[in-house]
Amino acid sequence: MLRMLETFTQLFITSRPHLELQTRFANLSHIEITANHTDIQVYLESEISANSRMSLLTTRDTTLKAQIINTISRKAKGM
């Protein structure tokens, strides 16, 4: 009975790139998902707007919002 269930069971695993899952699981398919600069920018703009404190700070300093978005986007490297 257990052998029969194995053919119908599917497992979805997510991890950081540094983990070696290929050696632990047989027949593992690999799909790489990365965020691009625009994805990160849209997300950060949304978060800054939704946070009243951040919104206030970035309104007072017109360059701060761009600095935050550029710095985080650059350091995220697709994560």
C-alpha positions in Angstrom: 0.0 0.0 0.0 2.8 2.5 0.8 4.5 1.8 -2.5 1.3 2.8 -4.3 1.0 6.1 -2.5 4.5 7.1 -3.4 3.5 7.4 -7.1 0.8 9.9 -6.3 2.6 12.0 -3.7 4.1 15.3 -4.8 6.2 17.5 -2.6 7.0 21.2 -3.2 10.1 22.4 -1.3 11.4 25.9 -1.2 14.9 26.8 0.1 17.7 29.2 -0.2 20.2 28.6 -3.0 23.0 27.5 -0.7 21.2 24.3 0.4 22.1 21.2 -1.5 18.7 19.5 -1.8 19.7 17.7 -5.0 21.8 15.2 -3.0 19.0 14.5 -0.5 16.1 13.9 -2.9 16.1 11.7 -6.0 14.5 13.0 -9.2 14.3 16.6 -7.9 13.3 19.2 -10.4 14.8 22.6 -9.9 13.0 25.9 -10.7 14.9 29.1 -9.9 12.7 32.1 -9.0 14.2 35.5 -8.7 12.8 39.0 -8.3 13.9 41.6 -10.7 14.6 45.2 -9.9 11.1 46.3 -10.8 9.4 43.7 -8.6 11.5 44.9 -5.6 10.9 48.6 -6.4 7.1 48.1 -6.6 7.1 46.2 -3.4 9.2 48.7 -1.5 7.1 51.7 -2.8 4.0 49.9 -1.6 5.5 49.2 1.9 6.8 52.7 2.3 3.4 54.2 1.4 1.5 51.8 3.7 3.8 52.6 6.7 2.8 55.9 8.1 6.2 56.6 9.7 8.1 55.7 6.6 5.7 57.7 4.4 6.2 60.8 6.7 10.0 60.4 6.6 10.2 60.1 2.9 7.9 63.0 2.4 10.2 65.2 4.5 13.3 64.1 2.6 12.6 63.8 -1.1 15.8 61.7 -1.8 15.3 59.2 1.0 12.7 57.1 -0.7 14.9 56.7 -3.8 17.9 55.9 -1.6 16.0 53.2 0.3 14.7 51.6 -2.9 18.0 51.7 -4.7 20.0 50.4 -1.8 17.7 47.5 -1.0 17.2 46.6 -4.7 21.0 46.5 -5.3 21.7 44.4 -2.2 18.8 42.0 -2.7 20.4 40.4 -5.8 17.2 38.8 -6.9 16.1 37.4 -3.5 
